[in-house]
């Protein structure tokens, strides 16, 4: 839970976001993870859940998180990602 909150706060840094929205998102992610009933959960799944939550809260934070999470190797990869997200 603490790691989720920390990573979301890092992506949301200097963004106008309600603390309540962040708490709801973290709680929702935790509930989803607990519903799997597994002790070990792949980090890929957690990253996707965080990206989905951030997309609902703040698009800039979502793109920030995705740029680190997806580890774009080249500027063109990042550009394609942003273009796709803007279209969606």
N, CA, C and O atoms as a GROMACS GRO file, in nm:
protein
  352
    1UNK      N    1   0.082  -0.119   0.000
    1UNK     CA    2   0.000   0.000   0.000
    1UNK      C    3   0.087   0.126   0.000
    1UNK      O    4   0.061   0.220  -0.075
    2UNK      N    5   0.189   0.127   0.084
    2UNK     CA    6   0.277   0.244   0.091
    2UNK      C    7   0.351   0.267  -0.040
    2UNK      O    8   0.367   0.381  -0.083
    3UNK      N    9   0.396   0.159  -0.104
    3UNK     CA   10   0.466   0.173  -0.231
    3UNK      C   11   0.372   0.226  -0.340
    3UNK      O   12   0.412   0.309  -0.422
    4UNK      N   13   0.248   0.179  -0.339
    4UNK     CA   14   0.150   0.229  -0.436
    4UNK      C   15   0.130   0.379  -0.418
    4UNK      O   16   0.135   0.456  -0.514
    5UNK      N   17   0.106   0.417  -0.295
    5UNK     CA   18   0.083   0.558  -0.265
    5UNK      C   19   0.203   0.643  -0.304
    5UNK      O   20   0.188   0.750  -0.364
    6UNK      N   21   0.321   0.597  -0.269
    6UNK     CA   22   0.443   0.672  -0.299
    6UNK      C   23   0.461   0.690  -0.450
    6UNK      O   24   0.494   0.800  -0.496
    7UNK      N   25   0.441   0.584  -0.527
    7UNK     CA   26   0.461   0.594  -0.671
    7UNK      C   27   0.355   0.683  -0.735
    7UNK      O   28   0.384   0.756  -0.830
    8UNK      N   29   0.233   0.678  -0.684
    8UNK     CA   30   0.129   0.764  -0.738
    8UNK      C   31   0.156   0.911  -0.703
    8UNK      O   32   0.138   1.000  -0.786
    9UNK      N   33   0.199   0.935  -0.580
    9UNK     CA   34   0.229   1.072  -0.540
    9UNK      C   35   0.346   1.129  -0.621
    9UNK      O   36   0.349   1.249  -0.651
   10UNK      N   37   0.440   1.044  -0.655
   10UNK     CA   38   0.553   1.090  -0.736
   10UNK      C   39   0.504   1.133  -0.875
   10UNK      O   40   0.547   1.236  -0.928
   11UNK      N   41   0.416   1.055  -0.933
   11UNK     CA   42   0.362   1.089  -1.065
   11UNK      C   43   0.273   1.213  -1.058
   11UNK      O   44   0.265   1.289  -1.154
   12UNK      N   45   0.207   1.232  -0.945
   12UNK     CA   46   0.115   1.344  -0.928
   12UNK      C   47   0.182   1.470  -0.871
   12UNK      O   48   0.116   1.570  -0.845
   13UNK      N   49   0.312   1.463  -0.853
   13UNK     CA   50   0.384   1.576  -0.794
   13UNK      C   51   0.357   1.705  -0.871
   13UNK      O   52   0.364   1.709  -0.994
   14UNK      N   53   0.327   1.810  -0.796
   14UNK     CA   54   0.299   1.944  -0.849
   14UNK      C   55   0.174   1.949  -0.937
   14UNK      O   56   0.158   2.038  -1.020
   15UNK      N   57   0.084   1.852  -0.918
   15UNK     CA   58  -0.043   1.851  -0.988
   15UNK      C   59  -0.153   1.879  -0.887
   15UNK      O   60  -0.144   1.835  -0.772
   16UNK      N   61  -0.254   1.950  -0.928
   16UNK     CA   62  -0.366   1.981  -0.840
   16UNK      C   63  -0.459   1.859  -0.836
   16UNK      O   64  -0.538   1.837  -0.927
   17UNK      N   65  -0.447   1.782  -0.730
   17UNK     CA   66  -0.524   1.659  -0.717
   17UNK      C   67  -0.577   1.648  -0.574
   17UNK      O   68  -0.505   1.676  -0.478
   18UNK      N   69  -0.701   1.607  -0.562
   18UNK     CA   70  -0.760   1.589  -0.431
   18UNK      C   71  -0.700   1.466  -0.364
   18UNK      O   72  -0.690   1.359  -0.425
   19UNK      N   73  -0.662   1.481  -0.239
   19UNK     CA   74  -0.606   1.369  -0.164
   19UNK      C   75  -0.705   1.254  -0.156
   19UNK      O   76  -0.666   1.137  -0.157
   20UNK      N   77  -0.832   1.287  -0.147
   20UNK     CA   78  -0.936   1.186  -0.138
   20UNK      C   79  -0.940   1.097  -0.263
   20UNK      O   80  -0.962   0.976  -0.253
   21UNK      N   81  -0.919   1.158  -0.379
   21UNK     CA   82  -0.917   1.082  -0.504
   21UNK      C   83  -0.800   0.985  -0.507
   21UNK      O   84  -0.812   0.872  -0.554
   22UNK      N   85  -0.687   1.029  -0.456
   22UNK     CA   86  -0.568   0.943  -0.451
   22UNK      C   87  -0.593   0.827  -0.355
   22UNK      O   88  -0.562   0.713  -0.387
   23UNK      N   89  -0.648   0.856  -0.239
   23UNK     CA   90  -0.677   0.751  -0.140
   23UNK      C   91  -0.776   0.649  -0.196
   23UNK      O   92  -0.758   0.529  -0.178
   24UNK      N   93  -0.879   0.698  -0.265
   24UNK     CA   94  -0.977   0.605  -0.326
   24UNK      C   95  -0.909   0.516  -0.428
   24UNK      O   96  -0.936   0.396  -0.434
   25UNK      N   97  -0.821   0.574  -0.508
   25UNK     CA   98  -0.751   0.496  -0.610
   25UNK      C   99  -0.662   0.389  -0.548
   25UNK      O  100  -0.664   0.273  -0.590
   26UNK      N  101  -0.585   0.427  -0.447
   26UNK     CA  102  -0.497   0.332  -0.379
   26UNK      C  103  -0.580   0.221  -0.314
   26UNK      O  104  -0.547   0.103  -0.326
   27UNK      N  105  -0.687   0.258  -0.245
   27UNK     CA  106  -0.773   0.158  -0.182
   27UNK      C  107  -0.834   0.064  -0.285
   27UNK      O  108  -0.845  -0.056  -0.262
   28UNK      N  109  -0.873   0.119  -0.400
   28UNK     CA  110  -0.929   0.036  -0.507
   28UNK      C  111  -0.828  -0.063  -0.560
   28UNK      O  112  -0.861  -0.179  -0.584
   29UNK      N  113  -0.705  -0.018  -0.579
   29UNK     CA  114  -0.600  -0.106  -0.628
   29UNK      C  115  -0.573  -0.217  -0.526
   29UNK      O  116  -0.560  -0.334  -0.563
   30UNK      N  117  -0.563  -0.179  -0.400
   30UNK     CA  118  -0.538  -0.278  -0.294
   30UNK      C  119  -0.650  -0.382  -0.292
   30UNK      O  120  -0.624  -0.502  -0.281
   31UNK      N  121  -0.775  -0.336  -0.302
   31UNK     CA  122  -0.888  -0.431  -0.303
   31UNK      C  123  -0.880  -0.525  -0.422
   31UNK      O  124  -0.904  -0.645  -0.408
   32UNK      N  125  -0.846  -0.471  -0.539
   32UNK     CA  126  -0.833  -0.554  -0.658
   32UNK      C  127  -0.724  -0.661  -0.638
   32UNK      O  128  -0.744  -0.778  -0.671
   33UNK      N  129  -0.612  -0.619  -0.585
   33UNK     CA  130  -0.501  -0.712  -0.563
   33UNK      C  131  -0.539  -0.818  -0.461
   33UNK      O  132  -0.504  -0.935  -0.477
   34UNK      N  133  -0.609  -0.778  -0.356
   34UNK     CA  134  -0.651  -0.875  -0.254
   34UNK      C  135  -0.753  -0.973  -0.310
   34UNK      O  136  -0.759  -1.088  -0.266
   35UNK      N  137  -0.833  -0.928  -0.405
   35UNK     CA  138  -0.936  -1.016  -0.462
   35UNK      C  139  -0.876  -1.131  -0.542
   35UNK      O  140  -0.943  -1.232  -0.565
   36UNK      N  141  -0.751  -1.117  -0.585
   36UNK     CA  142  -0.685  -1.225  -0.657
   36UNK      C  143  -0.654  -1.343  -0.565
   36UNK      O  144  -0.641  -1.456  -0.612
   37UNK      N  145  -0.642  -1.317  -0.437
   37UNK     CA  146  -0.618  -1.424  -0.341
   37UNK      C  147  -0.481  -1.489  -0.354
   37UNK      O  148  -0.462  -1.602  -0.309
   38UNK      N  149  -0.388  -1.420  -0.414
   38UNK     CA  150  -0.254  -1.472  -0.434
   38UNK      C  151  -0.155  -1.397  -0.345
   38UNK      O  152  -0.172  -1.279  -0.317
   39UNK      N  153  -0.052  -1.469  -0.301
   39UNK     CA  154   0.055  -1.402  -0.225
   39UNK      C  155   0.152  -1.329  -0.317
   39UNK      O  156   0.204  -1.223  -0.283
   40UNK      N  157   0.175  -1.386  -0.434
   40UNK     CA  158   0.266  -1.326  -0.531
   40UNK      C  159   0.187  -1.273  -0.650
   40UNK      O  160   0.112  -1.347  -0.714
   41UNK      N  161   0.205  -1.145  -0.678
   41UNK     CA  162   0.138  -1.082  -0.790
   41UNK      C  163   0.245  -1.017  -0.877
   41UNK      O  164   0.335  -0.950  -0.826
   42UNK      N  165   0.235  -1.037  -1.007
   42UNK     CA  166   0.336  -0.983  -1.098
   42UNK      C  167   0.333  -0.830  -1.095
   42UNK      O  168   0.227  -0.768  -1.091
   43UNK      N  169   0.451  -0.773  -1.099
   43UNK     CA  170   0.462  -0.627  -1.097
   43UNK      C  171   0.397  -0.565  -1.220
   43UNK      O  172   0.351  -0.450  -1.216
   44UNK      N  173   0.393  -0.640  -1.329
   44UNK     CA  174   0.329  -0.589  -1.452
   44UNK      C  175   0.182  -0.559  -1.425
   44UNK      O  176   0.131  -0.456  -1.470
   45UNK      N  177   0.114  -0.647  -1.354
   45UNK     CA  178  -0.027  -0.626  -1.322
   45UNK      C  179  -0.044  -0.503  -1.232
   45UNK      O  180  -0.133  -0.422  -1.254
   46UNK      N  181   0.041  -0.491  -1.134
   46UNK     CA  182   0.033  -0.376  -1.043
   46UNK      C  183   0.056  -0.246  -1.121
   46UNK      O  184  -0.016  -0.148  -1.101
   47UNK      N  185   0.155  -0.246  -1.208
   47UNK     CA  186   0.182  -0.128  -1.289
   47UNK      C  187   0.065  -0.089  -1.376
   47UNK      O  188   0.034   0.029  -1.390
   48UNK      N  189  -0.001  -0.188  -1.435
   48UNK     CA  190  -0.118  -0.161  -1.518
   48UNK      C  191  -0.232  -0.103  -1.436
   48UNK      O  192  -0.302  -0.011  -1.480
   49UNK      N  193  -0.252  -0.156  -1.315
   49UNK     CA  194  -0.358  -0.104  -1.228
   49UNK      C  195  -0.330   0.040  -1.188
   49UNK      O  196  -0.421   0.123  -1.183
   50UNK      N  197  -0.204   0.070  -1.159
   50UNK     CA  198  -0.166   0.207  -1.122
   50UNK      C  199  -0.187   0.300  -1.242
   50UNK      O  200  -0.240   0.410  -1.226
   51UNK      N  201  -0.146   0.257  -1.360
   51UNK     CA  202  -0.165   0.341  -1.479
   51UNK      C  203  -0.313   0.368  -1.504
   51UNK      O  204  -0.351   0.480  -1.536
   52UNK      N  205  -0.397   0.266  -1.489
   52UNK     CA  206  -0.540   0.284  -1.509
   52UNK      C  207  -0.597   0.384  -1.408
   52UNK      O  208  -0.679   0.470  -1.444
   53UNK      N  209  -0.554   0.373  -1.284
   53UNK     CA  210  -0.602   0.465  -1.180
   53UNK      C  211  -0.557   0.607  -1.208
   53UNK      O  212  -0.635   0.701  -1.194
   54UNK      N  213  -0.432   0.624  -1.248
   54UNK     CA  214  -0.380   0.758  -1.278
   54UNK      C  215  -0.449   0.819  -1.399
   54UNK      O  216  -0.470   0.940  -1.404
   55UNK      N  217  -0.483   0.736  -1.496
   55UNK     CA  218  -0.553   0.786  -1.614
   55UNK      C  219  -0.688   0.847  -1.575
   55UNK      O  220  -0.734   0.941  -1.639
   56UNK      N  221  -0.749   0.793  -1.472
   56UNK     CA  222  -0.877   0.846  -1.424
   56UNK      C  223  -0.859   0.975  -1.344
   56UNK      O  224  -0.948   1.060  -1.343
   57UNK      N  225  -0.746   0.989  -1.279
   57UNK     CA  226  -0.722   1.104  -1.191
   57UNK      C  227  -0.663   1.222  -1.266
   57UNK      O  228  -0.712   1.335  -1.255
   58UNK      N  229  -0.554   1.197  -1.344
   58UNK     CA  230  -0.481   1.307  -1.405
   58UNK      C  231  -0.400   1.254  -1.524
   58UNK      O  232  -0.315   1.166  -1.507
   59UNK      N  233  -0.428   1.306  -1.642
   59UNK     CA  234  -0.360   1.258  -1.763
   59UNK      C  235  -0.210   1.282  -1.762
   59UNK      O  236  -0.134   1.198  -1.810
   60UNK      N  237  -0.168   1.395  -1.708
   60UNK     CA  238  -0.024   1.424  -1.704
   60UNK      C  239   0.047   1.324  -1.613
   60UNK      O  240   0.154   1.272  -1.648
   61UNK      N  241  -0.011   1.297  -1.498
   61UNK     CA  242   0.048   1.199  -1.405
   61UNK      C  243   0.050   1.061  -1.468
   61UNK      O  244   0.146   0.985  -1.450
   62UNK      N  245  -0.054   1.028  -1.542
   62UNK     CA  246  -0.059   0.900  -1.613
   62UNK      C  247   0.056   0.888  -1.712
   62UNK      O  248   0.124   0.785  -1.717
   63UNK      N  249   0.079   0.992  -1.789
   63UNK     CA  250   0.187   0.988  -1.888
   63UNK      C  251   0.323   0.985  -1.819
   63UNK      O  252   0.414   0.916  -1.865
   64UNK      N  253   0.337   1.059  -1.709
   64UNK     CA  254   0.463   1.054  -1.633
   64UNK      C  255   0.492   0.911  -1.586
   64UNK      O  256   0.601   0.858  -1.607
   65UNK      N  257   0.392   0.851  -1.524
   65UNK     CA  258   0.410   0.716  -1.471
   65UNK      C  259   0.438   0.618  -1.584
   65UNK      O  260   0.528   0.534  -1.574
   66UNK      N  261   0.362   0.628  -1.692
   66UNK     CA  262   0.379   0.536  -1.804
   66UNK      C  263   0.517   0.550  -1.867
   66UNK      O  264   0.576   0.452  -1.912
   67UNK      N  265   0.569   0.672  -1.871
   67UNK     CA  266   0.700   0.691  -1.933
   67UNK      C  267   0.810   0.621  -1.854
   67UNK      O  268   0.907   0.574  -1.912
   68UNK      N  269   0.794   0.614  -1.724
   68UNK     CA  270   0.892   0.542  -1.641
   68UNK      C  271   0.862   0.393  -1.642
   68UNK      O  272   0.952   0.311  -1.660
   69UNK      N  273   0.735   0.359  -1.624
   69UNK     CA  274   0.694   0.219  -1.616
   69UNK      C  275   0.724   0.143  -1.745
   69UNK      O  276   0.773   0.030  -1.742
   70UNK      N  277   0.694   0.204  -1.857
   70UNK     CA  278   0.714   0.138  -1.987
   70UNK      C  279   0.858   0.148  -2.035
   70UNK      O  280   0.895   0.082  -2.132
   71UNK      N  281   0.937   0.228  -1.968
   71UNK     CA  282   1.081   0.239  -1.997
   71UNK      C  283   1.108   0.259  -2.146
   71UNK      O  284   1.173   0.177  -2.211
   72UNK      N  285   1.056   0.369  -2.200
   72UNK     CA  286   1.075   0.398  -2.341
   72UNK      C  287   1.223   0.414  -2.370
   72UNK      O  288   1.295   0.485  -2.299
   73UNK      N  289   1.268   0.349  -2.474
   73UNK     CA  290   1.410   0.352  -2.511
   73UNK      C  291   1.444   0.472  -2.597
   73UNK      O  292   1.555   0.524  -2.592
   74UNK      N  293   1.348   0.516  -2.676
   74UNK     CA  294   1.373   0.628  -2.767
   74UNK      C  295   1.259   0.728  -2.758
   74UNK      O  296   1.148   0.694  -2.718
   75UNK      N  297   1.288   0.852  -2.795
   75UNK     CA  298   1.187   0.956  -2.791
   75UNK      C  299   1.069   0.922  -2.882
   75UNK      O  300   0.954   0.954  -2.851
   76UNK      N  301   1.098   0.856  -2.992
   76UNK     CA  302   0.992   0.817  -3.086
   76UNK      C  303   0.892   0.721  -3.024
   76UNK      O  304   0.772   0.729  -3.052
   77UNK      N  305   0.940   0.631  -2.938
   77UNK     CA  306   0.850   0.538  -2.869
   77UNK      C  307   0.755   0.615  -2.777
   77UNK      O  308   0.636   0.586  -2.772
   78UNK      N  309   0.810   0.711  -2.706
   78UNK     CA  310   0.729   0.793  -2.617
   78UNK      C  311   0.628   0.876  -2.698
   78UNK      O  312   0.512   0.889  -2.660
   79UNK      N  313   0.674   0.931  -2.808
   79UNK     CA  314   0.587   1.012  -2.893
   79UNK      C  315   0.469   0.930  -2.945
   79UNK      O  316   0.356   0.978  -2.944
   80UNK      N  317   0.494   0.807  -2.989
   80UNK     CA  318   0.387   0.720  -3.037
   80UNK      C  319   0.287   0.691  -2.925
   80UNK      O  320   0.166   0.691  -2.947
   81UNK      N  321   0.339   0.666  -2.806
   81UNK     CA  322   0.253   0.639  -2.692
   81UNK      C  323   0.162   0.758  -2.662
   81UNK      O  324   0.042   0.740  -2.645
   82UNK      N  325   0.218   0.878  -2.658
   82UNK     CA  326   0.140   0.998  -2.627
   82UNK      C  327   0.036   1.022  -2.736
   82UNK      O  328  -0.079   1.054  -2.706
   83UNK      N  329   0.076   1.008  -2.862
   83UNK     CA  330  -0.019   1.027  -2.972
   83UNK      C  331  -0.136   0.931  -2.961
   83UNK      O  332  -0.252   0.969  -2.982
   84UNK      N  333  -0.108   0.806  -2.927
   84UNK     CA  334  -0.214   0.706  -2.913
   84UNK      C  335  -0.306   0.742  -2.797
   84UNK      O  336  -0.428   0.730  -2.809
   85UNK      N  337  -0.250   0.787  -2.688
   85UNK     CA  338  -0.330   0.824  -2.571
   85UNK      C  339  -0.417   0.945  -2.598
   85UNK      O  340  -0.530   0.953  -2.550
   86UNK      N  341  -0.367   1.039  -2.673
   86UNK     CA  342  -0.445   1.159  -2.706
   86UNK      C  343  -0.563   1.121  -2.794
   86UNK      O  344  -0.673   1.175  -2.777
   87UNK      N  345  -0.542   1.029  -2.887
   87UNK     CA  346  -0.652   0.984  -2.974
   87UNK      C  347  -0.760   0.912  -2.894
   87UNK      O  348  -0.879   0.926  -2.922
   88UNK      N  349  -0.718   0.833  -2.795
   88UNK     CA  350  -0.814   0.757  -2.714
   88UNK      C  351  -0.884   0.852  -2.622
   88UNK      O  352  -0.969   0.810  -2.544
   0.00000   0.00000   0.00000
